[in-house]
Amino acid sequence: MKEEFLHYIWQYQQFDKSALKTTSNTEISILKQGILNRDSGPDFKEARVKIDLLEWVGSVEIHLKSSDWLRHNHQQDSAYDNVILHVVWQHDKEITGKDGKALPTLELAALTNQNIIDKYKSLVLSPATVPCSSDFHKVDDIIKMSMLDKALMQRLQRKAKVVLKRLASNLGDWEETVYQVLLGNFGFKLNNHAFVHLAENIPLKLLRKYSSSEIQTQALLYGVAGFLNDEDDEYALKLKKEYTFLRAKHGLEERELNISEWKFLRTRPANFPTVRLAEIAALISRQKSFFDVFTETANFKEIEAYFKSALSVYWREHYHFGKKSARPQNGLGKSSIHNLIINTVVPVLIAYGSYTDEQSKTDRAISFLEAIPAERNRITRLWESLDLEIKTMSDSQGSIELYNEFCTKRQCLSCGVGVNLMKL
């Protein structure tokens, strides 16, 4: 038995409410169960109960055992001073409030139908990857799609929180924050850490000073990244000469990364960090604010076109210093551009919309996801085998969140599909 089951029982009032009495044999009526609290503090807020003809308004706290109140040290937390009812599965200890009086307690074990318990166990103890897979077809499509939307928003909000956390560390500087998020995603999974480290060591403000010069922009990026120390290629030496001057001028020596931070194995030359740096330099040379472009561009085709920056002549023909490409490099491909939109533009829009309380930013972010074809992987294929339609990136992102954060963690009672099956 888990507390989430008790949350479900209480939220949906799935217990016998006739002739309710507290553990001290006092009559009680539930007028309003309250609102589930997903933050710190009591489990349900704004509840209303009538105890022995007196109506109370406050919070409800839920535990498996009454003694969990003490085990969680709620008696020392003022946030629990307004708890009007303690709901437990098993009453094993009398709990008193700050006033020394016994805390009204309702025990649910004897009031809960065994059929509901069995349904819950069949879900959370199911050996299937998707616990409800055998009954998934019984749930209306509108409930499934609603849950997919909920999972999508949960995923987007979690990514947005990462952006807002970085914004706080940058003291509210949106431009620097977006630049750091963008560079991290240019590293994709393999070089994400190295690109974030680079962004933190070479501020965008400095790069903007030299963005009109292709050579100086590249010199700064490759120099701080640590790629110019041992190269004898003619172009690398040209960049190194420029970087030597800029390093001394701006005191960059201590900011340089160790070359060992960059990973080249098990990746195609087009994805080498050396090529990605050239693509970043091309974007910076356009001298447009990343923040403005990402938050103000309403048309998907325009945001897609923004990332199609032409590489400099050298990097069209090379994938590393002194190493020529078998065929010309044409900059970011469509799948890479879509990846950057999904992992940079969309989270930035969600974060900024939350920061300014603009729903239109969230709507635009979702419209961008809906303009990208669905991702195809083992998770989306699993959902499709259960006849869940995965048409756009919005669907596939939601389905991945649903699988990772609800199904594999057996959070069935936080899922609309699971809740619906419990009622059948």
BELHUMO-V231637 format. One record per residue. N is the residue number from 1. RES is the residue in three letters. PSI is psi in radians with two decimals (999 if undefined). D_FIRST is the distance of its C-alpha to the first C-alpha in Angstrom with 2 decimals. Layout:
BEGIN
N | RES | PSI | D_FIRST
N | RES | PSI | D_FIRST
END
This chain:
BEGIN
1 | MET | 2.36 | 0.00
2 | LYS | 2.77 | 3.81
3 | GLU | -0.51 | 6.94
4 | GLU | -0.56 | 8.50
5 | PHE | -0.72 | 7.00
6 | LEU | -0.64 | 8.47
7 | HIS | -0.76 | 11.41
8 | TYR | -0.85 | 11.98
9 | ILE | -0.75 | 11.98
10 | TRP | -0.80 | 14.34
11 | GLN | -0.73 | 16.42
12 | TYR | 0.14 | 17.24
13 | GLN | 0.85 | 17.31
14 | GLN | 1.04 | 15.49
15 | PHE | 2.88 | 15.74
16 | ASP | 1.98 | 18.80
17 | LYS | 0.11 | 21.07
18 | SER | 2.32 | 23.99
19 | ALA | 0.80 | 25.13
20 | LEU | 2.45 | 22.44
21 | LYS | 2.60 | 22.79
22 | THR | 3.05 | 21.48
23 | THR | -0.28 | 20.59
24 | SER | 0.26 | 24.30
25 | ASN | 0.53 | 25.27
26 | THR | 2.39 | 26.63
27 | GLU | 2.46 | 26.80
28 | ILE | 2.46 | 24.95
29 | SER | 2.40 | 25.32
30 | ILE | 1.94 | 23.46
31 | LEU | -0.63 | 26.35
32 | LYS | 2.15 | 24.65
33 | GLN | -0.28 | 21.00
34 | GLY | -3.14 | 22.27
35 | ILE | 2.22 | 22.11
36 | LEU | 2.24 | 19.13
37 | ASN | 2.03 | 20.22
38 | ARG | 0.01 | 19.67
39 | ASP | -2.94 | 21.87
40 | SER | 2.77 | 21.74
41 | GLY | -3.03 | 21.55
42 | PRO | 2.69 | 19.60
43 | ASP | -0.67 | 17.03
44 | PHE | 2.28 | 19.30
45 | LYS | 2.82 | 23.06
46 | GLU | 0.70 | 25.92
47 | ALA | 2.76 | 24.11
48 | ARG | 2.18 | 26.30
49 | VAL | 2.65 | 25.56
50 | LYS | 2.09 | 28.06
51 | ILE | 1.99 | 27.66
52 | ASP | 0.86 | 30.44
53 | LEU | -0.06 | 32.70
54 | LEU | 2.20 | 32.42
55 | GLU | 2.34 | 30.98
56 | TRP | 2.50 | 28.99
57 | VAL | 2.24 | 28.45
58 | GLY | -2.55 | 26.20
59 | SER | 2.76 | 22.69
60 | VAL | 2.27 | 19.21
61 | GLU | 2.41 | 16.68
62 | ILE | 2.32 | 12.93
63 | HIS | 2.79 | 10.75
64 | LEU | -0.75 | 7.86
65 | LYS | 2.62 | 11.01
66 | SER | -0.66 | 14.61
67 | SER | -0.27 | 15.83
68 | ASP | -0.41 | 14.08
69 | TRP | -0.77 | 17.05
70 | LEU | -0.66 | 19.39
71 | ARG | -0.55 | 17.51
72 | HIS | 0.06 | 17.77
73 | ASN | 0.58 | 21.36
74 | HIS | -0.44 | 21.33
75 | GLN | -0.27 | 24.09
76 | GLN | 0.07 | 26.33
77 | ASP | 2.03 | 25.71
78 | SER | -0.31 | 28.01
79 | ALA | -0.32 | 25.90
80 | TYR | 0.16 | 23.70
81 | ASP | -0.42 | 26.78
82 | ASN | 0.29 | 26.61
83 | VAL | 2.16 | 23.14
84 | ILE | -0.27 | 23.95
85 | LEU | 2.31 | 20.60
86 | HIS | 1.99 | 17.49
87 | VAL | 2.15 | 14.51
88 | VAL | 2.78 | 11.68
89 | TRP | -0.72 | 9.07
90 | GLN | 2.20 | 11.10
91 | HIS | 1.93 | 14.67
92 | ASP | -0.06 | 15.91
93 | LYS | 2.42 | 18.75
94 | GLU | 2.27 | 21.37
95 | ILE | 2.36 | 21.62
96 | THR | 2.60 | 25.02
97 | GLY | -3.02 | 26.26
98 | LYS | -0.46 | 29.30
99 | ASP | 0.01 | 31.56
100 | GLY | -0.08 | 30.39
101 | LYS | 2.66 | 29.11
102 | ALA | 2.36 | 25.73
103 | LEU | 2.15 | 23.24
104 | PRO | 2.25 | 22.46
105 | THR | 2.37 | 18.87
106 | LEU | 2.16 | 17.08
107 | GLU | 2.22 | 14.33
108 | LEU | -0.32 | 12.35
109 | ALA | -0.84 | 10.82
110 | ALA | -0.18 | 14.32
111 | LEU | -0.11 | 15.20
112 | THR | 2.26 | 12.78
113 | ASN | 2.36 | 14.29
114 | GLN | -0.51 | 12.79
115 | ASN | -0.68 | 14.38
116 | ILE | -0.70 | 12.26
117 | ILE | -0.75 | 8.99
118 | ASP | -0.71 | 11.12
119 | LYS | -0.74 | 12.41
120 | TYR | -0.80 | 9.29
121 | LYS | -0.62 | 8.55
122 | SER | -0.50 | 12.30
123 | LEU | -1.02 | 12.37
124 | VAL | -0.38 | 10.01
125 | LEU | 0.09 | 11.01
126 | SER | 2.37 | 14.57
127 | PRO | -0.19 | 17.22
128 | ALA | 2.60 | 19.36
129 | THR | -0.80 | 20.25
130 | VAL | 1.86 | 19.75
131 | PRO | -0.60 | 16.61
132 | CYS | 0.25 | 18.35
133 | SER | -0.64 | 21.78
134 | SER | -0.39 | 22.46
135 | ASP | 0.08 | 21.99
136 | PHE | -0.62 | 23.24
137 | HIS | -0.28 | 26.63
138 | LYS | -0.26 | 25.39
139 | VAL | 2.37 | 24.83
140 | ASP | 2.53 | 27.98
141 | ASP | -0.61 | 29.70
142 | ILE | -0.57 | 29.88
143 | ILE | -0.70 | 26.09
144 | LYS | -0.81 | 26.00
145 | MET | -0.60 | 28.87
146 | SER | -0.71 | 27.45
147 | MET | -0.62 | 24.31
148 | LEU | -0.71 | 26.71
149 | ASP | -0.71 | 28.61
150 | LYS | -0.78 | 25.58
151 | ALA | -0.70 | 24.67
152 | LEU | -0.85 | 28.36
153 | MET | -0.62 | 28.63
154 | GLN | -0.74 | 25.64
155 | ARG | -0.78 | 27.41
156 | LEU | -0.70 | 30.74
157 | GLN | -0.61 | 29.59
158 | ARG | -0.72 | 28.09
159 | LYS | -0.63 | 31.45
160 | ALA | -0.60 | 33.32
161 | LYS | -0.58 | 31.64
162 | VAL | -0.72 | 33.12
163 | VAL | -0.80 | 36.49
164 | LEU | -0.58 | 36.23
165 | LYS | -0.73 | 35.28
166 | ARG | -0.63 | 38.37
167 | LEU | -0.74 | 40.39
168 | ALA | -0.71 | 39.58
169 | SER | -0.38 | 40.72
170 | ASN | 0.26 | 43.88
171 | LEU | 0.70 | 44.53
172 | GLY | 0.19 | 44.26
173 | ASP | 1.74 | 46.56
174 | TRP | -0.69 | 45.36
175 | GLU | -0.81 | 48.05
176 | GLU | -0.66 | 47.23
177 | THR | -0.84 | 43.50
178 | VAL | -0.69 | 44.01
179 | TYR | -0.77 | 46.40
180 | GLN | -0.71 | 43.90
181 | VAL | -0.75 | 41.14
182 | LEU | -0.84 | 43.73
183 | LEU | -0.69 | 45.00
184 | GLY | -0.71 | 41.56
185 | ASN | -0.33 | 40.99
186 | PHE | -0.41 | 44.48
187 | GLY | -0.14 | 43.20
188 | PHE | -2.59 | 40.47
189 | LYS | -0.68 | 37.92
190 | LEU | -0.75 | 40.50
191 | ASN | 0.41 | 42.48
192 | ASN | -0.87 | 40.22
193 | HIS | -0.77 | 40.22
194 | ALA | -0.71 | 43.99
195 | PHE | -0.65 | 44.80
196 | VAL | -0.76 | 42.69
197 | HIS | -0.72 | 44.48
198 | LEU | -0.81 | 47.78
199 | ALA | -0.61 | 47.08
200 | GLU | -0.35 | 46.30
201 | ASN | -0.25 | 49.55
202 | ILE | 1.66 | 51.89
203 | PRO | 2.60 | 51.41
204 | LEU | -0.59 | 52.14
205 | LYS | -0.67 | 54.75
206 | LEU | -0.77 | 56.76
207 | LEU | -0.64 | 56.55
208 | ARG | -0.53 | 57.63
209 | LYS | -0.49 | 60.83
210 | TYR | 0.26 | 61.89
211 | SER | -0.29 | 60.32
212 | SER | -0.21 | 63.79
213 | SER | 1.99 | 64.62
214 | GLU | -0.74 | 62.91
215 | ILE | -0.82 | 64.14
216 | GLN | -0.66 | 62.99
217 | THR | -0.82 | 59.52
218 | GLN | -0.68 | 59.04
219 | ALA | -0.77 | 60.64
220 | LEU | -0.80 | 58.10
221 | LEU | -0.88 | 55.08
222 | TYR | -0.55 | 56.21
223 | GLY | -0.90 | 57.63
224 | VAL | -0.52 | 54.56
225 | ALA | -0.26 | 52.44
226 | GLY | 0.28 | 54.63
227 | PHE | -0.06 | 56.29
228 | LEU | 0.10 | 59.90
229 | ASN | -0.73 | 60.43
230 | ASP | 0.30 | 61.74
231 | GLU | 2.46 | 62.77
232 | ASP | 0.17 | 66.43
233 | ASP | 2.51 | 66.19
234 | GLU | -0.74 | 68.76
235 | TYR | -0.68 | 66.25
236 | ALA | -0.69 | 63.93
237 | LEU | -0.60 | 66.94
238 | LYS | -0.77 | 67.77
239 | LEU | -0.67 | 64.31
240 | LYS | -0.68 | 64.42
241 | LYS | -0.76 | 67.73
242 | GLU | -0.69 | 66.32
243 | TYR | -0.63 | 63.14
244 | THR | -0.71 | 65.14
245 | PHE | -0.82 | 66.78
246 | LEU | -0.61 | 63.57
247 | ARG | -0.76 | 61.69
248 | ALA | -0.70 | 64.41
249 | LYS | -0.68 | 64.67
250 | HIS | 0.14 | 60.98
251 | GLY | 0.92 | 60.01
252 | LEU | -0.08 | 57.57
253 | GLU | -0.75 | 58.02
254 | GLU | -0.17 | 55.02
255 | ARG | -0.14 | 52.83
256 | GLU | 2.42 | 53.47
257 | LEU | 2.71 | 50.64
258 | ASN | 2.36 | 50.91
259 | ILE | -0.41 | 51.68
260 | SER | -0.25 | 48.96
261 | GLU | -0.39 | 46.29
262 | TRP | 2.42 | 47.26
263 | LYS | 2.32 | 46.02
264 | PHE | -0.33 | 48.20
265 | LEU | 2.62 | 46.88
266 | ARG | 0.64 | 45.25
267 | THR | 2.60 | 46.32
268 | ARG | 2.64 | 49.26
269 | PRO | -0.61 | 52.27
270 | ALA | -0.35 | 51.68
271 | ASN | 0.09 | 48.39
272 | PHE | 2.51 | 49.99
273 | PRO | -0.49 | 49.47
274 | THR | -0.68 | 53.27
275 | VAL | -0.71 | 53.36
276 | ARG | -0.65 | 50.45
277 | LEU | -0.65 | 52.37
278 | ALA | -0.65 | 55.38
279 | GLU | -0.67 | 53.31
280 | ILE | -0.77 | 52.03
281 | ALA | -0.67 | 55.61
282 | ALA | -0.67 | 56.73
283 | LEU | -0.76 | 54.19
284 | ILE | -0.63 | 55.22
285 | SER | -0.26 | 58.87
286 | ARG | -0.20 | 58.35
287 | GLN | 0.49 | 58.14
288 | LYS | 2.55 | 55.65
289 | SER | 2.12 | 52.78
290 | PHE | -0.79 | 49.52
291 | PHE | -0.81 | 47.74
292 | ASP | -0.77 | 50.20
293 | VAL | -0.80 | 50.13
294 | PHE | -0.55 | 46.34
295 | THR | -0.30 | 45.85
296 | GLU | -0.33 | 49.00
297 | THR | 2.05 | 49.51
298 | ALA | -0.42 | 48.40
299 | ASN | 2.22 | 49.63
300 | PHE | -0.73 | 47.54
301 | LYS | -0.60 | 50.69
302 | GLU | -0.73 | 52.06
303 | ILE | -0.57 | 49.06
304 | GLU | -0.76 | 49.14
305 | ALA | -0.50 | 52.88
306 | TYR | -0.63 | 52.47
307 | PHE | -0.08 | 50.91
308 | LYS | 1.00 | 53.77
309 | SER | 2.41 | 55.98
310 | ALA | 2.36 | 58.89
311 | LEU | 2.74 | 58.93
312 | SER | 2.81 | 61.96
313 | VAL | -0.78 | 64.62
314 | TYR | -0.82 | 63.73
315 | TRP | -0.13 | 60.03
316 | ARG | -0.40 | 60.81
317 | GLU | -0.09 | 62.45
318 | HIS | 2.66 | 60.35
319 | TYR | -0.13 | 56.77
320 | HIS | 2.85 | 57.61
321 | PHE | 2.17 | 60.68
322 | GLY | 0.06 | 63.48
323 | LYS | 1.92 | 61.40
324 | LYS | 2.56 | 62.41
325 | SER | 2.59 | 60.10
326 | ALA | -0.53 | 60.97
327 | ARG | 2.78 | 60.78
328 | PRO | 2.46 | 60.81
329 | GLN | 2.27 | 57.66
330 | ASN | 0.31 | 57.10
331 | GLY | -2.89 | 54.37
332 | LEU | 2.35 | 50.80
333 | GLY | 2.98 | 49.93
334 | LYS | -0.74 | 48.10
335 | SER | -0.65 | 44.72
336 | SER | -0.69 | 45.00
337 | ILE | -0.77 | 46.03
338 | HIS | -0.67 | 43.06
339 | ASN | -0.74 | 40.79
340 | LEU | -0.63 | 42.36
341 | ILE | -0.77 | 42.00
342 | ILE | -0.78 | 38.29
343 | ASN | -0.15 | 37.47
344 | THR | -1.09 | 40.13
345 | VAL | -0.84 | 41.64
346 | VAL | -0.89 | 38.52
347 | PRO | -0.63 | 36.39
348 | VAL | -0.75 | 39.53
349 | LEU | -0.76 | 39.99
350 | ILE | -0.77 | 36.40
351 | ALA | -0.78 | 36.69
352 | TYR | -0.66 | 40.12
353 | GLY | -0.68 | 39.10
354 | SER | -0.71 | 36.29
355 | TYR | -0.67 | 38.76
356 | THR | -0.01 | 41.41
357 | ASP | 0.82 | 39.23
358 | GLU | 1.85 | 40.99
359 | GLN | -0.47 | 39.04
360 | SER | -0.55 | 41.96
361 | LYS | -0.73 | 41.09
362 | THR | -0.75 | 37.60
363 | ASP | -0.70 | 39.20
364 | ARG | -0.71 | 41.74
365 | ALA | -0.79 | 39.20
366 | ILE | -0.64 | 37.37
367 | SER | -0.59 | 40.79
368 | PHE | -0.76 | 41.60
369 | LEU | -0.63 | 38.50
370 | GLU | -0.29 | 39.46
371 | ALA | -0.11 | 42.93
372 | ILE | 2.34 | 41.70
373 | PRO | 2.64 | 41.00
374 | ALA | 2.54 | 37.45
375 | GLU | 2.49 | 36.44
376 | ARG | 2.00 | 36.18
377 | ASN | -3.06 | 33.75
378 | ARG | -0.55 | 31.15
379 | ILE | -0.82 | 28.46
380 | THR | -0.61 | 30.81
381 | ARG | -0.62 | 32.04
382 | LEU | -0.79 | 28.54
383 | TRP | -0.67 | 28.09
384 | GLU | -0.54 | 31.60
385 | SER | -0.32 | 30.86
386 | LEU | 0.23 | 28.31
387 | ASP | 0.50 | 31.18
388 | LEU | 2.13 | 30.03
389 | GLU | 2.18 | 33.33
390 | ILE | 1.64 | 33.85
391 | LYS | -0.72 | 37.34
392 | THR | 3.03 | 37.63
393 | MET | -0.50 | 36.34
394 | SER | -0.78 | 34.38
395 | ASP | -0.81 | 32.46
396 | SER | -0.64 | 32.01
397 | GLN | -0.72 | 30.85
398 | GLY | -0.71 | 28.25
399 | SER | -0.58 | 27.14
400 | ILE | -0.74 | 26.86
401 | GLU | -0.75 | 24.66
402 | LEU | -0.76 | 22.47
403 | TYR | -0.87 | 22.13
404 | ASN | -0.70 | 21.75
405 | GLU | -0.27 | 19.59
406 | PHE | -0.96 | 17.39
407 | CYS | -0.96 | 17.51
408 | THR | -0.43 | 17.51
409 | LYS | 0.06 | 14.81
410 | ARG | 0.71 | 12.61
411 | GLN | 0.90 | 12.99
412 | CYS | -0.56 | 13.36
413 | LEU | -0.02 | 12.64
414 | SER | 0.02 | 15.30
415 | CYS | 2.33 | 17.62
416 | GLY | -0.60 | 20.03
417 | VAL | -0.81 | 20.05
418 | GLY | -0.76 | 16.33
419 | VAL | -0.73 | 16.50
420 | ASN | -0.72 | 19.64
421 | LEU | -0.56 | 18.28
422 | MET | -0.46 | 15.52
423 | LYS | -0.25 | 18.57
424 | LEU | 999 | 20.73
END
